[in-house]
Amino acid sequence: DTKIYIQSIFPVSANIENERPLLSNQNIDEFNHALRGMCDEHGICFVDVCSLLKDEHGRLDESLSSDGIHLKFQGYGLWLDYLKNVK
């Protein structure tokens, strides 16, 4: 038996939301919600990394990214530590 995992889409910074409105955190949250629903419906493990990477405003914590989209070393460390505990 193979276990399938689907991971949430990462949040983005405020700058990215302003530059690229289609990449808003609201849209990302809605898509992640739909992914979670699909996973629940089909017995697939949903890995919510998005919540881990958000700041108090629901955006990508700017200390974890240099460009507002991609993670820096520290962000990858958080992600890896989180994935180690997913069952």
C-alpha positions, 0 to 999 in steps of 0.5 A: 500500500502506498500512502499519498501526501498532498502539500499546501501551497506556500503563502506569499509576502505582501509585496507579491500580493501587490505585484501579482494579485492572482497570487494573493494569499486569499486565493492561495487559502481558497485553493488550499481549502479545496485541496484539503477537502479533496484529500478528506474526501479521498483519504489522502494525507493533506500536509498543511505547511502554509500555516507554518510559514505565515506571519500574524497577518496571514502572509509569508513570514518575510524572515523566511524569504528573500523574494516573497515567494521562495524560502531561504535556508531557515524556511527550508529547515522549518519545512523539513522539521515539519515534514519529519513529523507528518505521519 
